[in-house]
Amino acid sequence: MQFKRSDFPEDFLFGVATSSYQIEGHAFGGAGKTHWDTFAATPGNVVRAENGARGCDHYHRYEQDLDLVAEAGFDCYRFSTSWARVLPEGRGAVNQEGLDFYDRLTDAMLERGIKPCATLYHWELPSPLADLGGWRNRDVAGWFAEFTEVIMGRIGDRMYSVAPINEPWCVSWLSHFLGEHAPGLRDIRATARAMHHVLLSHGRAIEVMRGLGMTNLGAVFNMEWADPADDTDDARRAADVYDAYYNRFFLSGIFRKSYPDLALEGLGEHLPEGWQDDFDTIAAPIDWCGINYYTRKLIAPNGGPWPHHHEVTGPLPKTQMGWEVYPEGLHNFLTRTASEYSGDLPIFVTENGMANNDILSHGKVDDPKRIDYINHHIAAAQRAIADGVPLQGYILWSLLDNYEWALGYEKRFGLVHVDFDTMERTPKASYNHLKHALRT
Ligand code: FCB
């Protein structure tokens, strides 16, 4: 690696992330059905119709996995808690086995000197709640508050940090407008409602955790830099609209108690009645801001319905996901988020990483492209720190190759290779290089 720990401020945190449905093995431990199980069981939604039933079998192998986190020298581990594992029906009866699992997992982190950074919801909505309209139903905020109370009532005393919801754009837009993730809807009214309710639910969860006396609570936003596909005013406007509903909508809600006009142009008439009255809850004060960053998009205008645009393929080198490698976007977002939204609040890069077609050969995986990717993004983060951004940590996606949602087990994001037949873990070259950098 082209950096070492001592290049960073002393209390800067390095970490690695995963999420429950992607690694645990949802078939184990009495977890209830989720909308991802049925989405995956519907032909055409997921590559080879794969689901998270087995994941990486982390439910049984978590100690070995946390050894890998500790061994590399990471300070923190960003994990998520499965709503349906804790409350199989989404509400009401608690699955004690599920709570016990997160209790053991938490203690196993602490025993290894790893700071637990929890995300309450990383996408697997319990099916009985999906039946009631899921994120489209305003009641989801109350259901989510109940889940927050139950799970954090058990492990909240030992969390280093907590964010309620991973990536509000993915929960709402990707899943209700583009239809690429569960529940697979393509409907603008559903989208607008989900976008608002996801923020309302975030706010309610923050209130619940404050009530439990918890501190260091944040929000995690995913961001994609939007560049115009060409040098015309129309293309610039198309990119601005993309930026408005993708990046600015959720930041504005939480930090400014408003939604951007460019997003309201298309979404305004579909938002639930009285949405303006929810901002006191949505904007409940938080302690840090998390940014998940992977890539940028080139946006071109078109004559279709709002948002009147589409993505075009860009010229930069791409990862296994087909995503352009664009480290400058990370620098742009870190500086812009601090100067326009979060101010002095600590910022964390809560996800960054790349998928690669990694091959295990003679017990080794060479992944020079990932090493490069990390080097360039860390350099962008360092430039942001030099520019005065209060960046306090950098968390990689992901510890393990895992279930990459609609793309199944094919896209490998891990620092550690997983053989999905034997479940054997093999640290890749990137893991070993990071270990060297973090322990220097
Ligand atoms: C993020 C998700 C994570 C993983 C990475 C590649 O949007 O939070 O679960 O899928 O992308």
Boltz pocket constraint, residues with backbone or C-beta under 6 A from the ligand:
constraints:
  - pocket:
      binder: B
      contacts: [[A, 19], [A, 22], [A, 166], [A, 167], [A, 170], [A, 222], [A, 292], [A, 351], [A, 397], [A, 403], [A, 404], [A, 405], [A, 413]]
      max_distance: 6.0
